[in-house]
């Protein structure tokens, strides 16, 4: 198990009902992409983000609450007076956003026009123009947060589009989890990794293989979305490949499988009202029909096995059950799963159930 998986498991224990958000945060980190959390105050958005700075040792973390009165100096640093005396318009970026590896900007859609353009360039291209000269920033992942979606016509569409992953964060629903939170039973020591280890993991993510069937699935999703009038950009589809690679890597695999595609339900919608349609389309396309068939046959076998335990049933009826099990056994031999041992286990289970009941009655 890689370190990032250990971190995921520990964070899931610490933050109740945040499994998907934690997965998204770590996938974004591995893919060097940005993530947006939408939700009411007090849902833990900033706490989740702040963990990045603690987990990745040696990294620079920057956090700020934006408002319409936020000035460029607060995010990008004050002007150097010494440089200004010489006519050089240069900012001292020490400890500010241009020198951070990770950042959390709360109420990001309150960014005013004075900082919006610089923010867009920094997020997308990792460049900050200081005195007119582009400076490469070390930014890996920026986490944006807002209590609400931006309204149309506010000129924030480009900023909204910079976030490849978007999650709605709600209050804890399960009462027992809420009580555990009140009791402080979520105190978990999170594992750490160095900045160098993170960079190595990101390089390994880039080597994860995407099979041809995944590319075809993405093309099918694109067409299905288009049929519904939903048109994510080609750039967004290209960027989504990094999410698929990171998702597979987080699960300890060197190749993307069909179920990884489901994470794109948090990425491929353009407007919030499209979320449900996008989710349905992606789920329909990300379903592995072999897995579905296996699950159906497993359930059927379990039901038939229970019938065999019914001592009140007639022998003829039980023989009919055995014949059904025999037919299922032959059928599951043609099902191909990533983990083929599941098929072997199901066949063994059928053999054991039948042998235990009817070895003297039928040559199975």
C-alpha positions as CSV (number, residue, x, y, z in Angstrom):
1,X,0.0,0.0,0.0
2,X,1.5,3.4,-1.0
3,X,1.8,6.2,1.5
4,X,-1.0,8.2,-0.2
5,X,-3.4,5.4,0.5
6,X,-2.3,5.3,4.1
7,X,-3.0,9.1,4.3
8,X,-6.4,8.6,2.7
9,X,-7.4,5.9,5.2
10,X,-6.3,8.0,8.1
11,X,-8.1,11.1,6.9
12,X,-11.3,9.1,6.3
13,X,-11.2,8.1,10.0
14,X,-10.6,11.6,11.1
15,X,-13.3,13.3,9.0
16,X,-16.7,11.6,9.1
17,X,-18.7,11.4,5.9
18,X,-16.0,13.0,3.8
19,X,-14.8,9.9,1.9
20,X,-15.5,11.4,-1.6
21,X,-14.0,14.8,-0.7
22,X,-10.9,13.2,0.7
23,X,-10.5,11.0,-2.4
24,X,-11.0,14.1,-4.6
25,X,-8.4,16.1,-2.6
26,X,-5.7,13.5,-2.9
27,X,-6.5,12.7,-6.5
28,X,-6.2,16.5,-7.3
29,X,-2.9,16.5,-5.4
30,X,-1.5,13.5,-7.3
31,X,-2.7,14.9,-10.6
32,X,-1.5,18.5,-9.9
33,X,-5.0,19.8,-10.4
34,X,-7.3,22.1,-8.5
35,X,-10.4,21.4,-6.5
36,X,-13.5,23.4,-5.4
37,X,-15.6,22.8,-2.3
38,X,-19.1,24.3,-2.2
39,X,-20.9,24.2,1.0
40,X,-22.2,26.0,4.1
41,X,-19.8,27.4,6.7
42,X,-18.7,24.8,9.3
43,X,-18.6,21.8,7.0
44,X,-14.8,21.4,7.4
45,X,-13.7,22.6,4.0
46,X,-10.8,24.7,5.4
47,X,-9.8,21.9,7.8
48,X,-9.5,19.4,5.1
49,X,-7.4,21.7,3.0
50,X,-5.1,22.7,5.8
51,X,-4.1,19.0,6.3
52,X,-2.2,19.2,3.0
53,X,0.3,21.6,4.6
54,X,0.7,19.3,7.6
55,X,0.9,16.0,5.7
56,X,3.5,17.1,3.1
57,X,6.6,18.0,5.1
58,X,8.8,20.7,3.7
59,X,5.9,22.3,1.7
60,X,4.7,25.9,1.8
61,X,0.9,26.3,2.5
62,X,-1.0,29.5,2.0
63,X,-4.6,30.2,3.2
64,X,-6.7,33.3,2.9
65,X,-10.3,34.5,3.1
66,X,-11.3,36.6,0.2
67,X,-13.7,39.5,0.1
68,X,-14.5,42.3,-2.3
69,X,-12.0,44.4,-0.3
70,X,-9.1,41.9,-0.6
71,X,-6.1,43.6,-2.0
72,X,-3.4,42.1,-4.3
73,X,-0.9,42.7,-1.5
74,X,-2.7,40.2,0.7
75,X,-2.3,37.4,-1.8
76,X,0.8,38.3,-3.8
77,X,2.9,40.4,-1.4
78,X,3.6,44.0,-0.8
79,X,5.6,46.2,-3.2
80,X,9.3,46.4,-2.4
81,X,9.9,50.0,-1.4
82,X,13.6,49.7,-2.3
83,X,12.8,48.5,-5.8
84,X,10.0,51.1,-6.1
85,X,12.5,53.9,-5.5
86,X,14.3,52.7,-8.6
87,X,11.1,52.6,-10.7
88,X,10.8,48.8,-10.4
89,X,7.2,47.6,-9.6
90,X,8.2,44.3,-7.8
91,X,6.4,42.5,-5.0
92,X,7.9,40.7,-2.1
93,X,6.2,37.3,-2.5
94,X,7.8,35.6,0.6
95,X,5.1,33.6,2.5
96,X,2.4,34.5,-0.1
97,X,0.5,32.6,-2.8
98,X,3.2,32.8,-5.5
99,X,5.6,30.8,-3.3
100,X,3.1,28.2,-2.0
101,X,2.9,24.5,-3.0
102,X,-0.7,24.3,-1.7
103,X,-3.2,27.0,-1.1
104,X,-6.7,27.4,0.2
105,X,-8.7,30.4,-0.8
106,X,-12.0,30.7,1.1
107,X,-14.9,32.5,-0.6
108,X,-12.9,32.5,-3.8
109,X,-15.7,33.9,-6.0
110,X,-15.5,37.1,-4.0
111,X,-12.2,37.9,-5.8
112,X,-12.3,41.3,-7.2
113,X,-11.1,42.4,-10.7
114,X,-7.9,43.8,-9.1
115,X,-6.7,40.3,-8.4
116,X,-8.7,38.1,-10.7
117,X,-6.5,38.1,-13.8
118,X,-3.3,37.4,-11.8
119,X,-5.2,34.6,-10.0
120,X,-6.3,33.0,-13.2
121,X,-2.8,33.0,-14.7
122,X,-1.3,31.6,-11.5
123,X,-3.9,28.9,-11.2
124,X,-3.8,27.8,-14.8
125,X,-0.3,28.3,-15.9
126,X,1.5,28.5,-12.5
127,X,2.9,31.8,-13.5
128,X,3.0,35.1,-11.6
129,X,4.0,38.3,-13.3
130,X,6.2,40.3,-11.0
131,X,7.3,43.6,-12.5
132,X,6.0,42.3,-15.9
133,X,8.3,39.3,-15.8
134,X,6.7,35.8,-15.6
135,X,7.9,33.8,-12.6
136,X,7.2,30.0,-12.4
137,X,5.4,29.2,-9.1
138,X,5.7,25.9,-7.2
139,X,1.9,25.5,-6.9
140,X,0.6,22.0,-7.1
141,X,-2.9,22.2,-6.0
142,X,-5.2,25.1,-5.1
143,X,-8.3,24.4,-3.1
144,X,-11.1,26.9,-3.6
145,X,-14.1,27.2,-1.3
146,X,-17.4,29.0,-1.5
147,X,-20.7,29.0,0.3
148,X,-22.5,29.2,-3.1
149,X,-21.9,28.9,-6.8
150,X,-21.1,32.1,-8.8
151,X,-24.0,33.7,-10.5
152,X,-24.0,33.9,-14.3
153,X,-23.0,37.2,-15.6
154,X,-20.5,38.0,-12.8
155,X,-17.5,37.3,-15.0
156,X,-16.4,34.4,-12.9
157,X,-16.9,31.6,-15.5
158,X,-13.1,31.4,-16.3
159,X,-12.3,31.1,-12.6
160,X,-14.9,28.5,-12.0
161,X,-13.6,26.5,-15.0
162,X,-10.1,26.4,-13.5
163,X,-11.3,23.8,-11.0
164,X,-11.2,20.4,-12.5
165,X,-12.9,18.7,-9.5
166,X,-15.9,20.2,-7.8
167,X,-17.7,18.8,-4.7
168,X,-20.7,19.9,-2.7
169,X,-19.9,19.5,1.1
170,X,-22.8,19.0,3.5
171,X,-23.2,18.7,7.2
172,X,-22.8,15.2,8.8
173,X,-26.0,13.3,8.3
174,X,-25.4,10.1,10.4
175,X,-26.3,10.6,14.0
176,X,-23.8,8.2,15.4
177,X,-21.0,9.9,13.5
178,X,-22.2,13.3,14.7
179,X,-22.1,12.0,18.3
180,X,-18.5,10.6,17.8
181,X,-17.5,14.1,16.5
182,X,-19.0,15.7,19.6
183,X,-17.1,13.3,21.8
184,X,-13.9,14.0,20.0
185,X,-13.5,10.4,18.9
186,X,-12.0,11.5,15.6
187,X,-8.5,12.2,16.9
188,X,-6.3,10.5,14.4
189,X,-2.6,11.0,13.8
190,X,-2.2,11.4,10.1
191,X,0.8,9.9,8.3
192,X,3.2,12.3,6.5
193,X,5.3,12.3,3.4
194,X,8.1,14.5,2.2
195,X,7.8,16.9,-0.7
196,X,10.3,14.8,-2.6
197,X,8.1,11.7,-2.0
198,X,5.1,13.6,-3.3
199,X,6.9,14.6,-6.5
200,X,8.0,11.0,-7.1
201,X,4.4,9.9,-6.7
202,X,3.3,12.5,-9.2
203,X,5.8,11.3,-11.7
204,X,4.7,7.7,-11.1
205,X,1.1,8.8,-11.7
206,X,2.1,10.1,-15.2
207,X,3.3,6.5,-16.0
208,X,-0.1,4.9,-15.3
209,X,-1.5,3.2,-18.4
210,X,-4.9,4.2,-19.9
211,X,-6.2,1.3,-22.0
212,X,-8.0,1.9,-25.3
213,X,-11.4,0.9,-23.9
214,X,-11.2,3.9,-21.5
215,X,-10.6,6.3,-24.3
216,X,-13.6,4.9,-26.1
217,X,-15.7,5.2,-23.0
218,X,-14.7,8.9,-22.7
219,X,-15.7,9.4,-26.4
220,X,-19.1,7.7,-25.6
221,X,-19.6,9.9,-22.6
222,X,-18.8,13.0,-24.6
223,X,-21.4,12.1,-27.2
224,X,-24.0,11.2,-24.6
225,X,-23.4,14.6,-22.9
226,X,-23.6,16.4,-26.2
227,X,-27.0,14.7,-26.9
228,X,-28.2,16.3,-23.6
229,X,-26.9,19.7,-24.5
230,X,-23.9,19.5,-22.1
231,X,-20.6,20.5,-23.7
232,X,-17.5,20.3,-21.4
233,X,-14.5,21.6,-23.3
234,X,-12.0,19.3,-25.1
235,X,-9.4,20.7,-22.8
236,X,-11.4,19.5,-19.8
237,X,-11.6,16.0,-21.2
238,X,-7.8,16.0,-21.8
239,X,-7.2,17.2,-18.3
240,X,-9.5,14.5,-16.9
241,X,-7.0,11.9,-18.0
242,X,-4.7,13.0,-15.2
243,X,-7.6,12.4,-12.7
244,X,-8.1,8.9,-14.0
245,X,-4.4,8.1,-13.7
246,X,-4.3,9.5,-10.2
247,X,-7.4,7.6,-9.1
248,X,-5.9,4.3,-10.4
249,X,-2.6,5.1,-8.6
250,X,-4.4,5.9,-5.3
251,X,-5.9,2.4,-5.6
252,X,-2.5,0.9,-6.1
253,X,-2.9,0.1,-9.8
254,X,-0.7,0.8,-12.8
255,X,-3.6,0.9,-15.2
256,X,-6.9,2.7,-15.3
257,X,-10.1,0.5,-15.1
258,X,-13.6,1.4,-16.0
259,X,-14.8,2.1,-12.5
260,X,-12.2,4.9,-12.2
261,X,-14.2,6.9,-14.8
262,X,-16.9,7.5,-12.2
263,X,-14.7,10.2,-10.5
264,X,-15.4,12.4,-13.6
265,X,-19.0,13.0,-12.4
266,X,-17.3,15.6,-10.2
267,X,-15.6,17.2,-13.3
268,X,-17.6,17.1,-16.5
269,X,-20.6,19.3,-15.7
270,X,-20.6,22.9,-16.8
271,X,-23.4,24.3,-14.7
272,X,-24.7,23.0,-11.3
273,X,-28.1,22.1,-12.7
274,X,-26.3,19.6,-15.1
275,X,-24.9,17.5,-12.2
276,X,-27.6,14.9,-12.1
277,X,-27.6,14.3,-15.8
278,X,-23.8,14.1,-15.9
279,X,-23.7,11.7,-13.0
280,X,-26.3,9.4,-14.6
281,X,-24.5,9.4,-18.0
282,X,-21.1,8.7,-16.5
283,X,-22.4,5.9,-14.3
284,X,-24.1,4.3,-17.2
285,X,-20.9,4.3,-19.2
286,X,-18.6,3.5,-16.3
287,X,-20.4,0.3,-15.4
288,X,-18.4,-2.9,-16.1
289,X,-21.1,-5.3,-17.3
290,X,-19.0,-8.3,-16.3
291,X,-19.0,-7.0,-12.8
292,X,-22.8,-6.5,-12.9
293,X,-23.2,-10.0,-14.3
294,X,-21.0,-11.4,-11.5
295,X,-22.9,-9.6,-8.8
296,X,-26.2,-10.8,-10.2
297,X,-25.0,-14.4,-10.3
298,X,-23.5,-14.2,-6.8
299,X,-26.8,-13.0,-5.4
300,X,-28.6,-15.8,-7.3
301,X,-26.2,-18.5,-6.0
302,X,-26.6,-17.2,-2.4
303,X,-30.4,-17.5,-2.7
304,X,-30.2,-21.0,-4.2
305,X,-27.7,-22.1,-1.5
306,X,-30.3,-21.0,1.1
307,X,-32.9,-23.2,-0.6
308,X,-30.5,-26.2,-0.3
309,X,-30.5,-25.7,3.5
310,X,-34.3,-26.0,3.6
311,X,-34.8,-29.6,4.8
312,X,-38.6,-29.4,4.2
313,X,-38.1,-29.2,0.4
314,X,-38.6,-32.3,-1.7
315,X,-35.7,-34.1,-3.3
316,X,-37.0,-33.3,-6.8
317,X,-37.1,-29.6,-6.0
318,X,-33.6,-29.7,-4.6
319,X,-32.3,-31.4,-7.7
320,X,-33.8,-28.6,-9.7
321,X,-31.8,-26.1,-7.5
322,X,-28.7,-28.1,-8.1
323,X,-29.2,-28.0,-11.8
324,X,-29.6,-24.3,-11.7
325,X,-26.3,-24.0,-9.7
326,X,-24.7,-26.2,-12.3
327,X,-25.8,-23.9,-15.1
328,X,-24.6,-20.8,-13.2
329,X,-21.2,-22.4,-12.7
330,X,-20.8,-22.9,-16.4
331,X,-22.0,-19.3,-17.1
332,X,-19.6,-17.6,-14.6
333,X,-16.6,-19.3,-16.2
334,X,-17.1,-16.9,-19.1
335,X,-17.1,-13.8,-16.9
336,X,-13.9,-11.9,-16.9
337,X,-13.0,-9.6,-14.0
338,X,-10.0,-7.6,-13.0
339,X,-9.8,-9.9,-9.9
340,X,-10.4,-13.3,-11.4
341,X,-10.0,-14.9,-8.0
342,X,-13.6,-13.9,-7.3
343,X,-14.8,-16.1,-10.1
344,X,-12.7,-19.0,-8.7
345,X,-14.1,-18.5,-5.3
346,X,-17.7,-18.4,-6.6
347,X,-17.1,-21.7,-8.4
348,X,-15.6,-23.3,-5.3
349,X,-18.6,-22.1,-3.3
350,X,-21.0,-23.7,-5.7
351,X,-19.1,-27.0,-5.7
352,X,-18.9,-27.1,-1.9
353,X,-22.6,-26.3,-1.5
354,X,-23.7,-28.9,-4.0
355,X,-21.3,-31.6,-2.8
356,X,-22.3,-31.0,0.7
357,X,-25.9,-31.7,-0.1
358,X,-26.1,-34.0,-3.0
359,X,-22.9,-35.8,-3.7
360,X,-24.7,-39.2,-3.5
361,X,-27.6,-38.0,-5.7
362,X,-26.1,-36.3,-8.7
363,X,-22.7,-36.4,-10.5
364,X,-22.0,-32.8,-10.4
